[in-house]
Amino acid sequence: MISFLMTLQRLLKGIFHAFKDPQFLALFILTAATLLSGTLFYTRVEGLHWIDALYFCAVTLTTVGHPEFVPTTGFSKAFTVIYMYAGIGLTFAMIARITAGILFPRKLQTEENPE
């Protein structure tokens, strides 16, 4: 349990440092918009409940995958392919900036304020 709490503390510090980074903010907003657009699409076109659609979008963008849900229409399948190509890069770039905030918080601060 202590290990979990220490890891959670490091993650929260990394996110705190990342939010000071303008590049992270842009990635965060784009990723949130991507999640929102996917969630809206799957609730309207596939008839998923919003929490199921959000979950499907999150596991798709992190490349975990969803074992049970498969888009049913050709339009949904085409959207999913485009959604994956557009969103996976954004998601992993955002995760990389959080990682940088955990491992190199001072470096992010110097990138913000070059003197």
Buried (B, 14 or more C-beta within 10 A) or exposed (E): EEEEEEEEEEBEEBBEBBBBBEBBBBBBEBBEEBBEBBBBBBBEBBEBEEEBBBBBBBBBBEEEEEEEBEBEEEEBEEBBEEBBEBBBBBBBBBBEBBEBBBEBBEEBEEBEEEE
